[in-house]
Amino acid sequence: MTKRAPKTLMAAFAVVALLGTACGDDDEGGASERFDIQAFDFRYDPTTLTVSPGAGVQLDFSNAGAVAHSVTIPDLDFEVVVEGGEEASDTFVAPDEAGALDFYCKFHPEEMTGSISVGGGDQPIEEDVDVDEDDDDTDVDVDVDVEETESEDASSDGGNTEY
């Protein structure tokens, strides 16, 4: 019986480890921060969120309205769509830098808007644009020859063109 106990104990630890991995920790997807947003026809509650830089975020979205709504965050390529009376959850990772991100309903972008403050920042987070400084295609020299005839010159401004 003592020989079986270590094997049984190891099997139990393996099951617990597998269940922990399958179910996640306390949050879905290992998110460290969790927020609830509710949609109504035609507004969000809340309209502002504050997240930590680099945090895993779980967004629980419920729709108390009669029509479909979304939470769309274009800068993060994130979107959750929910029909009226339904709910859904999804996760994203907040940017590492402080700043602000906008979100909106893709079906009602004028009426339903909100913002996410990353690390308390209020300036929009701009995407980094990678420019290769050694690229010869970035500077272009253009020579333009302009020829005008006397008839075009006289008809365009009465012959009073200064160069």
C-alpha angles and dihedrals in degrees: 000000000000090000091058096049096073092048092047091047092049091049090051091051090049092052092049091048092050092048091049091052094046095046098038122225114289093312133054113259093007092286114170095200128044130196135181120213121183123198123211128178096299115349143056128237112231106022097187131052131181118209134176119253112267093007123147105238129200113202116200107197124190127180116214090171130094098240134054118279135179141201103222122182105181096185090060097037086238128145137162118186121195130181120225113292094013137103139206140178133214138163138229137174116244118231116266093236127073117251144093134292126193126223130188145166109267090212095049106023095159097050103034116054138139143163139231118213111209110206091346092298121147102186117095114261107240122210115244112248113208111219120184105219092197092058109116091202094072096077119051125184114207125190114199123191113200118196121184127185121221091250093054090045093052095043097047101054109353095269095294099117117144121202 
